[in-house]
Amino acid sequence: MQPYSRKRAPRLYGIVHTALWAGLALWLAILVTSLPNMSQARAVVERQRALELIAENHSYCTKWGLAVGTHAHTLCTMDVQEIRTTHEKRLADDMAF
């Protein structure tokens, strides 16, 4: 190594080392500030999905001639939801393998 390189190497190492630690600190700060937003976004998506499933259940039972608000329609939507729940459980069990 030449004398010029010997002087620059430790300084360059220090700069890179400091930049990496600063990047890590910045990444952690972004992560910590975005965690509450992630859980809120997940909750919104889950509520939206639940509303979509309810609407699908109602439209399916209405399609088969059951009037909304009747006991038969309520039983139908409950049966469809039970079928969905059983199917999702089977899929989750299959994914475990």
Phi, psi and omega in degrees: 000145177273158182304324181296317180292324180294330179281326184280326186302309179296324179293317178296319177299317179297319180295313180296317180300314179295318180296319179295317178295321178295320177297319178296316179297318178296316179299316179296320179296317178296317180298314182294322181285336182267348180301314178299323179293325180295316181292323176294318179296319179296319179296320179296316180295319179295319177297317180297318179295318179298318178295322177296318179295320178298316179296320178296317179299315180297316181293324178296313182290326177293324179301327181270015171089012179267123183288141180295136178095351178275163179296319180297320179295318178298315178298320179297313181296324178293321178295317179297318179296321178296320177297316179299315182297317178297318180296316179296323178295318177298317179298318179296321178294321179293326181286342181291336180276000000 
